[in-house]
Amino acid sequence: MKHYDLVIIGGGMVGASLACALRPLIDQYRWKVAIVEANPLPVRSDEPLQPSYDARSTALSYGTRLIYEQLGLWQQLSERVTPIKHIHVSDRGHFGFIRMSHTEMDVEALGYVIENRWLGSVLHAELAGTDQIEWLCPASVTEIRAAVGGMHMQIALPQADEQDDKVVEISAGLTVLADGGRSSLASQLGLGEHVSDYDQCAVIANITTAKSHQGVAYERFTDQGPMALLPLEQGRSALIWTLPEGLADDVIELDDAGFLALLQERFGYRLGRLQRVGERFSYPLALKWATEQIRPGLVVLGNAAHSLHPVAGQGFNLALRDLMALAQVLAEGAAEDQPLGDLRLLQRYLKQQQQDQSNTVGFSDQVVRLFSNDQPLLAGMRNLGLVSMDMASPIKRWFTEQAMGLGIGNRQQSSALDSSDSPGK
Ligand SMILES: Cc1cc2nc3c(=O)[nH]c(=O)nc-3n(C[C@H](O)[C@H](O)[C@H](O)COP(=O)(O)OP(=O)(O)OC[C@H]3O[C@@H](n4cnc5c(N)ncnc54)[C@H](O)[C@@H]3O)c2cc1C
């Protein structure tokens, strides 16, 4: 059985970002690391990416930019991001709205929209240049169990000649479960999960609009649920449209003209006539969080630890702050000569991130629930809230800071970015 100091299960946006954050430590301490990823690796960033109208994207907060700057990756990432200069929050059928602007916060942009495959290809290129990191890919962890000194895993590696998968066993001092909550591994370990269903689906598509988005991200709340249109390259905007379950399937099946007409009726004409829509995808929505995120030799990260409503654009940004805090704690542990999977070390990590996690999960959940409710009294109070928030700068500043990923609980993280002994330096 091959032994690794660290195994990361899932080389998605979170698993790959963690490996980048740990790269200086991996090189310094000569840790043996494996990343097990079920999907084939994306193309390398030095090869041109084929343009795709339908590419999926993610809103990165300003705090996330600071983290990738610290990791030395922002310059390359920024070659293909669209800055969010302003955020416009409105409530359909009511007059109140909030406008947030980068000038009020004295920053170049409140956040950035990036195509996921560009982010993936930059992260994977960064990880390509080290012998200490072994990619087991495409390969799936099929079984996991606790053992003395860490975890044992069984890996299935598909064979090119389509014969049965090759099965190998590995062990690790620290295993990071970053599988997006998509496999049976958490339940094999008996890790519990809280699920709070929104009874909604998110319909995702890229849209071309008659008017330029001018770097404005629109968040619009409707009686059926919130929607967002985020600015993208090449005149496109990325739509996240929350709809009640059942209705989402009907909307997805509309022809392009029918889809655009319905969306126009719900979104309005702030971006002029909606002209083109690409492929549509639908995701069922629930707030999920793992009841245990750490055990001896185990940390749960990313969507496997907490999966949020996408409209507030907080899920990945929170996961990135988590993994930076983990990297910081592992750096401290290595300096103190502690084993990587030491429970006290992992408890230190969780203690540090708990407030940020509960603030961020609470913020996005409350916003979604408050604005998905069309009860007249609540709708009136909400509208009043939006009007007064637009006028009261301290509350608006607080709201903007949450959206920028710089709220209370994670401010510590952003100030730690300046510290020279942090792991990415
Ligand atoms: C529609 C939508 C829009 C969103 N928009 C935003 C946004 O704007 N801003 C934001 O901050 N967040 C956003 N999010 C949330 C964000 O996408 C997630 O937080 C992020 O994708 C979580 O990444 P992850 O690496 O944890 O999981 P994933 O991206 O799911 O990656 C998990 C990886 O693990 C691999 N894997 C799974 N099981 C195994 C196994 N057994 N063995 C090996 N590999 C395995 C998978 O192949 C996959 O590559 C959005 C989410 C959705 C659904």
The ligand as a Tripos MOL2 file, in Angstrom:
@<TRIPOS>MOLECULE
LIG
   53    58     1     0     0
SMALL
NO_CHARGES

@<TRIPOS>ATOM
      1 C1        -25.1860   27.2140  -10.4030 C.3       1 LIG1
      2 C2        -24.1200   27.5380   -9.4030 C.ar      1 LIG1
      3 C3        -23.5180   28.7870   -9.4110 C.ar      1 LIG1
      4 C4        -22.5430   29.1000   -8.4600 C.ar      1 LIG1
      5 N1        -21.9840   30.3350   -8.4650 N.ar      1 LIG1
      6 C5        -21.0910   30.6570   -7.5040 C.ar      1 LIG1
      7 C6        -20.4970   31.9520   -7.4710 C.ar      1 LIG1
      8 O1        -20.7850   32.7950   -8.3220 O.2       1 LIG1
      9 N2        -19.5990   32.2350   -6.4780 N.ar      1 LIG1
     10 C7        -19.2670   31.3050   -5.5270 C.ar      1 LIG1
     11 O2        -18.4600   31.6250   -4.6320 O.2       1 LIG1
     12 N3        -19.8020   30.0620   -5.5490 N.ar      1 LIG1
     13 C8        -20.6880   29.7230   -6.5110 C.ar      1 LIG1
     14 N4        -21.2170   28.4660   -6.5440 N.ar      1 LIG1
     15 C9        -20.7050   27.4540   -5.6010 C.3       1 LIG1
     16 C10       -19.4450   26.8110   -6.1560 C.3       1 LIG1
     17 O3        -19.7030   26.3220   -7.4540 O.3       1 LIG1
     18 C11       -19.0170   25.6650   -5.2540 C.3       1 LIG1
     19 O4        -18.7560   26.2230   -3.9740 O.3       1 LIG1
     20 C12       -17.7580   24.9990   -5.7680 C.3       1 LIG1
     21 O5        -17.9750   24.4510   -7.0370 O.3       1 LIG1
     22 C13       -17.3720   23.8840   -4.8130 C.3       1 LIG1
     23 O6        -16.2210   23.2760   -5.3370 O.3       1 LIG1
     24 P1        -15.7650   21.8520   -4.8250 P.3       1 LIG1
     25 O7        -14.3830   21.6760   -5.3810 O.co2     1 LIG1
     26 O8        -16.0120   21.7060   -3.3830 O.co2     1 LIG1
     27 O9        -16.7610   20.8270   -5.5210 O.3       1 LIG1
     28 P2        -16.8590   20.4100   -7.0430 P.3       1 LIG1
     29 O10       -16.6830   21.5730   -7.9290 O.co2     1 LIG1
     30 O11       -18.1240   19.6190   -7.1410 O.co2     1 LIG1
     31 O12       -15.6040   19.4480   -7.2530 O.3       1 LIG1
     32 C14       -15.5410   18.1710   -6.6600 C.3       1 LIG1
     33 C15       -14.5760   17.3380   -7.4850 C.3       1 LIG1
     34 O13       -14.4370   16.0640   -6.8650 O.3       1 LIG1
     35 C16       -14.4280   15.0520   -7.8640 C.3       1 LIG1
     36 N5        -14.8810   13.8220   -7.1920 N.ar      1 LIG1
     37 C17       -16.1000   13.5590   -6.6670 C.ar      1 LIG1
     38 N6        -16.1260   12.3420   -6.0990 N.ar      1 LIG1
     39 C18       -14.8800   11.8150   -6.2720 C.ar      1 LIG1
     40 C19       -14.2940   10.5750   -5.8990 C.ar      1 LIG1
     41 N7        -14.9700    9.6260   -5.2300 N.pl3     1 LIG1
     42 N8        -12.9900   10.3380   -6.2520 N.ar      1 LIG1
     43 C20       -12.2910   11.2880   -6.9150 C.ar      1 LIG1
     44 N9        -12.8000   12.4940   -7.2930 N.ar      1 LIG1
     45 C21       -14.0900   12.7420   -6.9660 C.ar      1 LIG1
     46 C22       -15.3740   15.5700   -8.9300 C.3       1 LIG1
     47 O14       -15.0680   14.9990  -10.1880 O.3       1 LIG1
     48 C23       -15.0880   17.0650   -8.8960 C.3       1 LIG1
     49 O15       -14.0930   17.4660   -9.8140 O.3       1 LIG1
     50 C24       -22.1770   28.1320   -7.4850 C.ar      1 LIG1
     51 C25       -22.7870   26.8740   -7.4840 C.ar      1 LIG1
     52 C26       -23.7490   26.5810   -8.4360 C.ar      1 LIG1
     53 C27       -24.4160   25.2270   -8.4160 C.3       1 LIG1
@<TRIPOS>BOND
     1     1     2 1
     2     2     3 ar
     3     2    52 ar
     4     3     4 ar
     5     4     5 ar
     6     4    50 ar
     7     5     6 ar
     8     6     7 ar
     9     6    13 1
    10     7     8 2
    11     7     9 ar
    12     9    10 ar
    13    10    11 2
    14    10    12 ar
    15    12    13 ar
    16    13    14 ar
    17    14    15 1
    18    14    50 ar
    19    15    16 1
    20    16    17 1
    21    16    18 1
    22    18    19 1
    23    18    20 1
    24    20    21 1
    25    20    22 1
    26    22    23 1
    27    23    24 1
    28    24    25 2
    29    24    26 1
    30    24    27 1
    31    27    28 1
    32    28    29 2
    33    28    30 1
    34    28    31 1
    35    31    32 1
    36    32    33 1
    37    33    34 1
    38    33    48 1
    39    34    35 1
    40    35    36 1
    41    35    46 1
    42    36    37 ar
    43    36    45 ar
    44    37    38 ar
    45    38    39 ar
    46    39    40 ar
    47    39    45 ar
    48    40    41 1
    49    40    42 ar
    50    42    43 ar
    51    43    44 ar
    52    44    45 ar
    53    46    47 1
    54    46    48 1
    55    48    49 1
    56    50    51 ar
    57    51    52 ar
    58    52    53 1
@<TRIPOS>SUBSTRUCTURE
     1 LIG1         1 GROUP 0 **** ****
